[in-house]
């Protein structure tokens, strides 16, 4: 998987809820989520909507989502 992330300049971003940051909960709520985990892949285009991935991930699911996001921008 490391190669897929490097090839597409993909990064992992983790929302740390141990700080009880209300901005995170607000964003989740606006997207229609009431809890965790939430797995999203954002294309590089500013303002683009993320692809929502299933809770149970496989390397194939993640790789396909990253490659599709890379094609979008």
N, C-alpha and C positions, 0 to 999 in steps of 0.2 A: 504494500500500500504506500510505502514511503515514496516509491518512484512515481506513483500516480499523483500524489500531492505535489511533488517537486516539478513534474512535467507541466502541470497546470497552474503553478504558483498558488495552490490552495493552502489555506491555513485553517486551523482548528481554533474556534473561539468558544470558551466555556463561560457560562453565566454563573457567577458565584453567589448563591442565595444565602450563604452563611452571614452575609452582611445585611440581609433583609432590604436590599435596594429596591425601592418601589418602582423605579424605572423599568426593571426587568419584569415585574408582575404586570405593570401597565402594558408593556409591549406584548406579553403573552396573552393578556386579556383582549387586546385589540385584534389579535390574530385568531381569537376564538379558542384559546387553550386555557384550561383551568388548573392545570398541574403539570408535573414533570414525569418522565423525561419528554423532551421535545427535540427531535433531530431535524435540522434544516440545512439545506445547501443553497446558498445565495450565489447567483451569477455575479460577475464583476461589474455589471452595469449599475450605476447608482439608481436607486429607486425601484429596481427590479424586484419582483416577488420571489420569495424562496420556494424551493421544492420541499414539501413536507415528506420526510422519510418515515418508515415504520419504526416502532419502538425496538423491535428485534432486528438488528442490522446484520448483514453479511458483507463480506468484502465486495462481492459482486454488486450489491445494491449501492454501496457507497461509491464504488468506481464508476458505475453508470451515471449516477447523479452528478459527480464531479465532471465527467466528460461532457454531459449535456449542458451543464452550467458554463463550461469553458466555451462551448459553441455559441452560447447566447451572448457572450461578451465578458 
